[in-house]
Amino acid sequence: MTDNLNTDDVADDELAAVPVERLVQMLRDKRKAEAGVRTKLRETETQRDAFAGTVSKFQLDSLHTLAAAGGVLPSALDDLDSRMKVTDVLGDDGLIDPEKVTAALATLKADRPHYFPQHVAPPSSGGTPPTGGQVTAPTASWGDVIGG
């Protein structure tokens, strides 16, 4: 065997015949190649994590857009994240499924009606509030309270 052997050219049972210096060099070359692979792996993992964060933000923004269109108050959107999991409203393609969002919003409205605007009929109209709305007492001014 010669000194310019590749590790691919040497079978495991022939390693005993390879000079020690060559074995040391082969080991260094192998470790260097492995270090390069580990570096690329770390870079790839960093990119993957960045992309995953971008996708998660896109999904959350899409959920907030659909929730706002579905009637959720802007002040309730931040709290929405603790009540509705993005993963529960994803379709098979990883995108937000509008039908799942609609169903989740219906459940949320029954559970947390204060996340949605309350429709109140004006007191002078004598009308009834739309279905699902809650009636609240009309606000009184200080003049009404004092009798002025």
ChimeraX attribute file (.defattr): number of C-alpha atoms within 10 A of each C-alpha:
attribute: neighborCount
match mode: 1-to-1
recipient: residues
	/A:1	9
	/A:2	8
	/A:3	10
	/A:4	8
	/A:5	13
	/A:6	10
	/A:7	15
	/A:8	7
	/A:9	9
	/A:10	13
	/A:11	9
	/A:12	9
	/A:13	7
	/A:14	10
	/A:15	13
	/A:16	10
	/A:17	10
	/A:18	14
	/A:19	12
	/A:20	11
	/A:21	10
	/A:22	17
	/A:23	17
	/A:24	11
	/A:25	11
	/A:26	15
	/A:27	13
	/A:28	12
	/A:29	13
	/A:30	13
	/A:31	12
	/A:32	12
	/A:33	12
	/A:34	12
	/A:35	12
	/A:36	12
	/A:37	12
	/A:38	12
	/A:39	12
	/A:40	12
	/A:41	12
	/A:42	12
	/A:43	12
	/A:44	12
	/A:45	12
	/A:46	12
	/A:47	12
	/A:48	12
	/A:49	12
	/A:50	12
	/A:51	12
	/A:52	12
	/A:53	12
	/A:54	12
	/A:55	14
	/A:56	14
	/A:57	12
	/A:58	14
	/A:59	19
	/A:60	17
	/A:61	13
	/A:62	17
	/A:63	25
	/A:64	21
	/A:65	13
	/A:66	18
	/A:67	22
	/A:68	15
	/A:69	10
	/A:70	14
	/A:71	13
	/A:72	22
	/A:73	16
	/A:74	15
	/A:75	10
	/A:76	15
	/A:77	17
	/A:78	11
	/A:79	11
	/A:80	20
	/A:81	13
	/A:82	9
	/A:83	13
	/A:84	16
	/A:85	13
	/A:86	19
	/A:87	13
	/A:88	12
	/A:89	21
	/A:90	18
	/A:91	13
	/A:92	8
	/A:93	7
	/A:94	11
	/A:95	16
	/A:96	22
	/A:97	18
	/A:98	16
	/A:99	12
	/A:100	14
	/A:101	21
	/A:102	15
	/A:103	12
	/A:104	17
	/A:105	22
	/A:106	14
	/A:107	13
	/A:108	18
	/A:109	16
	/A:110	10
	/A:111	11
	/A:112	13
	/A:113	16
	/A:114	14
	/A:115	19
	/A:116	20
	/A:117	13
	/A:118	15
	/A:119	15
	/A:120	16
	/A:121	17
	/A:122	11
	/A:123	10
	/A:124	6
	/A:125	7
	/A:126	8
	/A:127	10
	/A:128	13
	/A:129	14
	/A:130	12
	/A:131	7
	/A:132	11
	/A:133	15
	/A:134	14
	/A:135	13
	/A:136	10
	/A:137	7
	/A:138	10
	/A:139	6
	/A:140	8
	/A:141	10
	/A:142	8
	/A:143	8
	/A:144	9
	/A:145	8
	/A:146	7
	/A:147	7
	/A:148	7
